[in-house]
Amino acid sequence: MPDLTIRNLPQATIDALSAHAERAGTSREAWLRQELARLVEQPVTPRLYALKALGPDLACAIIRRHNNLPSIADVTGGHWTASQRNVVQEAAELVVRNQPGDRERAIAMLLSVFEQVFEVA
């Protein structure tokens, strides 16, 4: 297996890592290996992205997450039915929240009322 070396960590960080490992009843190396494996199992959450949804009768929605502010997502589009408008608003809330899995949930929601949904730059 490949090795990973991290240099120039503050002593306080090393001490805290050692304390976590000791509480878990394992070595610092084993604890870090376990924690890194757990970390990479989580979905990667993109910070900036846009979703475009297209539906019948010229219905279109674009939801953009264009910065890291927790309350900012631009929503544009039109020709929506009432149900499409509600889903777009709910999907935009997920895009703003941006927790692991929110992007995927927003896409699934949009697909329930639009014919096509894809990520755009």
C-alpha positions in Angstrom: 0.0 0.0 0.0 1.2 3.6 -0.7 2.3 5.8 2.2 1.1 9.2 3.1 3.4 11.7 5.0 2.2 14.9 6.5 4.9 17.3 7.6 5.0 20.4 9.8 2.0 19.7 12.0 1.9 21.8 15.3 2.6 19.8 18.4 -0.9 20.6 19.7 -2.4 18.8 16.7 -0.2 15.8 17.2 -1.1 15.7 20.9 -4.9 15.9 20.1 -4.6 13.1 17.5 -2.8 11.0 20.0 -5.5 11.6 22.6 -8.2 10.6 20.2 -6.4 7.4 19.4 -5.8 6.6 23.0 -9.5 7.1 23.8 -10.3 4.7 20.9 -7.8 2.2 22.4 -5.6 2.1 19.3 -2.4 3.6 17.9 -2.4 7.0 16.4 -1.5 5.5 13.0 -4.4 3.0 13.1 -6.8 5.7 14.3 -5.8 8.1 11.5 -6.1 5.3 9.0 -9.6 4.5 10.2 -10.7 8.2 10.3 -9.3 8.8 6.8 -11.1 5.7 5.4 -14.4 7.0 7.1 -13.8 10.5 5.6 -13.4 9.3 2.0 -16.5 7.2 2.2 -18.6 10.4 2.5 -19.8 11.9 -0.8 -17.8 14.8 -2.2 -19.8 18.0 -2.0 -19.1 20.5 -4.8 -19.1 24.1 -3.6 -20.0 25.8 -6.9 -22.3 24.3 -9.5 -25.4 24.9 -11.5 -28.4 22.7 -12.4 -30.5 23.2 -15.5 -33.9 21.6 -15.8 -35.9 21.4 -19.0 -39.6 20.4 -19.3 -42.5 20.5 -21.7 -44.0 23.8 -22.9 -40.7 25.7 -22.7 -40.4 25.2 -18.9 -36.9 25.8 -17.8 -35.1 26.3 -14.5 -31.5 27.1 -13.7 -30.3 27.0 -10.1 -26.8 28.3 -9.6 -24.6 28.0 -6.5 -22.0 30.6 -7.4 -20.2 31.2 -4.2 -19.8 29.8 -0.7 -22.2 32.0 1.1 -24.7 29.7 2.8 -27.8 31.7 1.6 -27.0 32.4 -2.0 -28.4 30.5 -5.0 -29.7 32.2 -8.2 -32.9 30.7 -9.7 -33.9 31.7 -13.2 -36.4 30.3 -15.7 -40.0 30.3 -16.3 -43.1 28.8 -17.9 -43.5 26.6 -14.7 -46.5 24.9 -13.5 -47.4 25.3 -9.8 -45.8 21.9 -9.0 -42.6 22.8 -10.9 -42.4 26.1 -9.1 -42.6 24.3 -5.7 -40.0 21.7 -6.7 -37.6 24.4 -8.0 -37.9 26.3 -4.7 -37.3 23.1 -2.7 -34.4 22.1 -4.9 -32.9 25.6 -4.5 -33.0 25.3 -0.7 -31.0 22.0 -1.0 -28.5 23.7 -3.3 -28.1 26.5 -0.8 -27.7 24.1 2.1 -25.2 22.0 0.1 -24.8 19.1 2.6 -23.6 15.7 1.3 -26.3 14.2 -0.8 -28.2 17.5 -1.3 -27.1 18.0 -4.9 -28.3 14.5 -5.8 -31.6 15.0 -3.9 -32.1 18.3 -5.8 -31.5 16.5 -9.1 -34.0 13.8 -8.3 -36.6 16.3 -7.2 -36.2 18.3 -10.4 -36.4 15.1 -12.5 -39.8 14.4 -10.9 -41.3 17.4 -12.7 -39.0 18.2 -15.6 -38.0 16.0 -18.5 -34.2 16.6 -18.4 -31.9 17.8 -15.6 -28.2 18.2 -16.0 -25.3 20.0 -14.4 -23.9 23.0 -16.3 -20.8 25.2 -15.8 
